[in-house]
Amino acid sequence: MPTLNVIILAAGKGTRMRSARAKVLHEVFYQPMVRHVVTATALLRPDRTLVVIGHQGDQVRAALADAAVECIVQEEQLGTGHAVLATEAALGSSPGTVLILCGDTPLIQSETLQHLCQAHRREQAAVTFLTTTLADPTNYGRVVCNEGGAVQAIVEQKDASPSQLAINEINAGIYCTQGEFLFAALKKVTTANSQGELYLTDIIALAVARGLKVCRHPAGSPVEVLGVNSRLELAEAQRQLQLRRNHELMAAGVSMYNPETIRIAPGCRIGQDSLLEAGVVVEGGSLLGSSCRIGQGAVLSDCRLGDGVRVGPYSCLEGCTLPAGAILPAGSRG
């Protein structure tokens, strides 16, 4: 198999979060958001995964202590291109294929990344990047194409002309590229932009100028490439991951009333033909048997329920073991 190295950019502060905590450390569906990105890339079985850290780097490193990643420090945050350059020494002279993504995209799925890498290798491109189309592309880099539809550049929002701002196809910030081209191109990137930073996006125009093949690959859905930059987007990411989990459980035979209000932590198991009413929370590795009924607003943490157990509405149970057929009235505590 060809070499695949992953670079996850997680050095930024995230000023729009209005927080003292680094953006990638904010929890989304029971984990710091950067952990979701690491999990998605791990399923591709990369040779190495490098996480670029900077702001609150020690805390980010600690959050990833048990993950199969290497942390690379970006001493100064001088842009996405500068962040990727910080990994060059670690990857050495034969970086192979490099997959680059940001640590603030917790909804990205491994299948999408796999398809991106496959398309890149199939087309033998210098760089292939993920795109999507948004009704409101504000704050995203625009994909600029010529009249024939060939990619010419990615232009960031603050550097875009009025005509470019009208473009709805946006850069999702996920790239698959030939490593040797990547680092050679980044050394030619300048800071001649409104931010005074080294933009990773500039490698697209550099590849085009050299006559190299540049491909764009559509994301499965716009939601999947949502970048979390605000509390509103954080809440949306939480909602999407919660629904993704609930849809999997319903497909496996669990019934739910108002699934958008129900939260089931990863690692919890629920048997077939069980019913969860609105507002239920199940977490802490709880295990529920088949044909259970959990009443509205009940909270179960680290519980073991046998088959056919009924838990009344607004009960709050922690560390409980209930035998098959047990019935708890509404508002039970334990």
C-alpha positions in Angstrom: 0.0 0.0 0.0 1.2 3.5 -0.8 2.4 5.6 2.2 -0.4 7.7 3.8 0.4 10.4 6.4 -2.2 12.5 8.1 -1.8 16.0 9.3 -4.4 17.5 11.6 -4.2 21.2 12.2 -5.1 22.0 15.9 -2.9 24.9 16.8 -5.4 27.8 16.6 -7.1 29.7 19.4 -10.6 30.1 17.8 -11.4 33.7 18.7 -15.0 33.4 17.5 -15.7 30.9 20.3 -15.2 33.7 22.8 -13.5 31.2 25.1 -10.4 30.9 27.3 -10.2 27.3 26.0 -8.6 26.3 22.7 -11.3 25.6 20.1 -10.4 22.0 19.5 -10.7 21.2 23.2 -14.4 22.1 23.3 -16.5 19.0 23.9 -18.8 17.7 21.2 -20.8 14.5 22.0 -18.7 13.4 24.9 -15.2 14.1 23.4 -13.0 17.1 22.6 -13.8 17.8 19.0 -10.3 17.0 17.8 -10.8 13.4 19.1 -13.6 12.9 16.5 -11.2 13.9 13.7 -8.5 11.6 15.0 -11.1 8.7 15.1 -12.2 9.4 11.6 -8.7 9.4 10.2 -7.6 6.3 12.2 -10.0 4.1 10.3 -7.9 4.9 7.2 -5.0 3.2 8.9 -2.4 5.9 8.0 1.3 5.2 8.5 1.5 8.3 10.8 -0.8 10.9 12.2 0.7 14.3 13.1 -1.3 16.8 15.1 0.0 20.3 14.9 -0.5 22.0 18.2 0.2 25.6 19.4 -2.3 27.5 21.5 -2.7 25.5 24.8 -0.6 22.8 23.2 0.0 21.0 26.5 -3.7 20.6 27.0 -4.3 19.4 23.5 -1.4 16.9 23.9 -3.0 15.7 27.1 -6.4 15.2 25.4 -4.7 13.0 22.8 -2.4 11.2 25.2 -3.9 7.7 24.5 -4.3 8.2 20.7 -1.9 6.9 18.1 -0.7 10.4 17.1 2.4 12.5 17.2 2.2 16.1 18.3 4.2 18.7 16.4 4.5 22.2 17.9 3.9 25.3 15.8 5.7 27.9 17.9 4.1 30.8 16.2 0.6 30.7 14.5 1.4 32.2 11.1 -1.3 30.5 9.1 -2.4 27.1 7.8 0.5 26.8 5.4 3.0 27.6 8.1 1.4 24.9 10.3 1.8 22.3 7.6 5.4 23.3 7.1 6.1 22.6 10.8 5.6 18.9 10.0 8.2 18.7 7.2 11.1 17.6 9.3 9.1 14.9 11.0 7.9 13.4 7.7 11.4 13.4 6.2 12.3 13.2 2.5 9.6 10.7 1.5 6.3 12.0 2.9 4.2 10.0 0.5 0.5 10.9 0.1 -0.5 13.5 2.7 -4.0 14.0 4.0 -4.5 17.4 5.7 -7.6 18.4 7.7 -8.5 20.6 10.6 -9.2 19.6 14.1 -12.4 21.6 14.2 -14.4 19.4 11.8 -15.9 16.7 14.2 -18.6 15.6 11.7 -16.2 14.4 9.0 -16.6 10.7 8.3 -13.9 8.2 7.4 -15.8 7.0 4.3 -15.6 10.5 2.9 -11.9 10.7 3.6 -11.4 7.3 2.0 -13.2 8.3 -1.1 -11.1 11.5 -1.3 -7.8 9.6 -1.1 -9.0 7.0 -3.7 -10.0 9.8 -6.1 -6.7 11.5 -5.6 -4.7 8.3 -6.4 -7.0 7.4 -9.3 -6.5 10.7 -10.9 -2.8 10.9 -10.1 -3.3 14.5 -9.1 -0.8 16.8 -7.4 -3.6 17.8 -5.0 -7.2 16.9 -4.6 -9.4 18.9 -2.2 -12.9 18.5 -0.7 -15.6 21.0 -1.7 -19.3 21.5 -1.1 -21.9 24.1 -2.2 -23.6 26.4 0.4 -26.5 28.7 0.0 -24.6 31.1 2.3 -20.8 30.6 1.8 -19.8 33.5 4.1 -16.4 32.9 5.9 -15.4 30.1 3.6 -12.8 30.1 0.8 -14.3 30.2 -2.7 -13.4 27.7 -5.4 -12.5 29.8 -8.5 -12.7 28.0 -11.8 -12.2 29.0 -15.4 -14.9 29.0 -18.1 -14.2 25.3 -18.8 -14.8 24.4 -15.1 -11.2 23.7 -14.3 -10.0 24.8 -10.8 -7.8 27.9 -10.9 -7.5 28.8 -7.2 -9.0 29.0 -3.8 -9.6 32.6 -2.6 -10.3 33.3 1.0 -13.3 35.4 2.0 -11.3 38.4 3.1 -9.3 38.5 -0.2 -12.1 37.8 -2.6 -13.5 40.2 -5.1 -17.3 40.9 -5.3 -17.6 38.4 -8.2 -15.7 35.8 -6.3 -17.8 36.3 -3.2 -20.8 35.3 -5.3 -19.4 31.8 -5.8 -21.3 29.2 -3.8 -18.8 26.3 -4.1 -16.5 26.5 -1.1 -13.3 24.8 0.0 -14.0 22.4 2.9 -10.4 22.6 4.1 -9.5 19.0 3.6 -6.7 18.1 1.1 -5.0 15.0 -0.3 -1.7 15.8 -1.9 1.6 14.5 -3.0 3.9 15.2 -0.1 6.9 16.3 -2.2 4.8 18.7 -4.2 3.2 20.0 -0.9 6.3 21.1 0.9 8.0 22.5 -2.3 4.9 24.6 -3.0 4.6 25.8 0.6 8.1 27.2 0.4 6.9 29.4 -2.4 3.8 30.7 -0.7 4.0 34.3 0.4 2.1 36.4 3.0 0.8 38.9 0.5 -2.8 38.7 1.7 -5.2 40.5 4.1 -4.1 38.3 7.0 -0.4 38.5 6.4 -0.3 34.7 6.8 0.9 31.7 4.8 -2.3 30.2 3.4 -2.3 26.5 2.7 -5.0 27.2 0.0 -2.3 29.0 -2.1 -0.9 25.6 -3.2 -3.8 25.2 -5.5 -2.9 28.2 -7.7 0.8 27.2 -7.6 -0.1 23.7 -8.8 -2.2 25.2 -11.7 0.6 27.6 -12.6 3.0 24.6 -12.9 0.5 22.7 -15.1 0.0 20.0 -12.5 -3.3 18.2 -12.1 -5.7 19.7 -9.5 -8.9 17.9 -8.7 -11.8 18.8 -6.5 -14.0 16.1 -4.8 -17.5 16.8 -3.6 -18.3 16.1 0.1 -21.2 13.8 0.9 -23.2 16.6 2.4 -22.4 20.2 3.5 -23.2 19.3 7.1 -20.3 16.8 7.2 -17.7 19.4 6.6 -19.0 21.9 9.1 -16.2 23.8 10.7 -16.9 24.7 14.3 -16.0 28.3 14.8 -18.8 29.6 17.1 -21.0 28.4 19.9 -23.9 28.1 17.4 -21.8 25.8 15.2 -20.7 23.8 18.3 -24.4 23.2 19.2 -25.1 22.1 15.6 -22.2 19.7 15.6 -23.5 18.2 18.9 -27.0 17.9 17.4 -25.7 16.2 14.3 -23.6 13.6 16.1 -26.4 12.9 18.5 -28.8 12.2 15.6 -26.2 10.2 13.8 -25.9 7.9 16.8 -29.7 7.7 17.3 -30.2 6.8 13.6 -27.8 3.9 14.0 -29.7 2.6 17.0 -33.1 2.9 15.3 -31.7 1.1 12.3 -30.7 -1.7 14.7 -34.2 -2.0 16.2 -34.6 0.6 19.0 -37.6 2.8 19.0 -37.4 6.5 20.0 -40.0 9.2 20.6 -38.5 12.6 19.4 -35.0 11.2 18.7 -33.7 14.8 18.4 -34.1 15.2 22.1 -32.5 11.8 23.1 -28.8 11.4 23.9 -27.1 8.0 24.0 -23.4 8.0 24.7 -20.9 6.0 22.6 -20.3 2.7 24.3 -23.8 2.3 25.6 -25.8 -0.7 24.3 -29.6 -0.9 24.0 -31.4 -4.1 23.1 -33.9 -4.6 20.3 -37.5 -3.5 20.7 -36.6 -1.1 23.5 -38.4 2.2 23.5 -37.0 5.5 24.7 -39.3 8.4 25.2 -38.5 12.0 24.6 -35.6 13.6 26.6 -34.0 10.4 27.7 -30.2 10.4 28.4 -28.2 7.1 28.6 -24.5 7.4 29.3 -21.6 6.0 31.3 -21.4 2.7 29.5 -25.0 1.7 30.4 -26.3 -1.6 29.0 -30.0 -2.1 28.4 -31.6 -5.4 27.5 -34.3 -6.0 24.9 -37.9 -4.7 25.2 -37.1 -2.1 27.9 -39.2 1.1 28.1 -37.5 4.3 29.4 -39.9 7.0 30.3 -39.7 10.7 29.3 -36.8 12.7 30.7 -35.2 9.7 32.5 -31.4 9.8 33.0 -29.4 6.5 33.3 -25.7 6.5 34.0 -23.6 3.4 34.3 -26.7 1.2 34.7 -27.4 -2.5 33.8 -31.0 -3.3 32.9 -32.3 -6.7 32.1 -34.9 -7.5 29.5 -38.3 -5.9 29.8 -37.4 -3.3 32.4 -39.6 -0.3 32.7 -38.3 3.0 34.1 -40.8 5.7 34.9 -40.6 9.3 33.5 -38.0 11.7 35.1 -36.2 9.0 37.0 -32.5 9.5 37.7 -30.4 6.3 38.1 -26.7 5.9 38.5 -24.8 2.6 38.9 -28.0 0.6 39.2 -28.5 -3.0 38.2 -32.1 -4.0 37.6 -33.3 -7.6 36.9 -35.5 -8.6 34.0 -39.0 -7.4 34.3 -38.3 -4.8 37.0 -40.7 -1.8 37.1 -39.6 1.6 38.6 -42.2 4.3 39.1 -41.9 7.8 37.8 -39.3 10.0 39.5 -37.3 7.1 40.9 -33.8 7.9 42.2 -31.0 5.4 42.6 
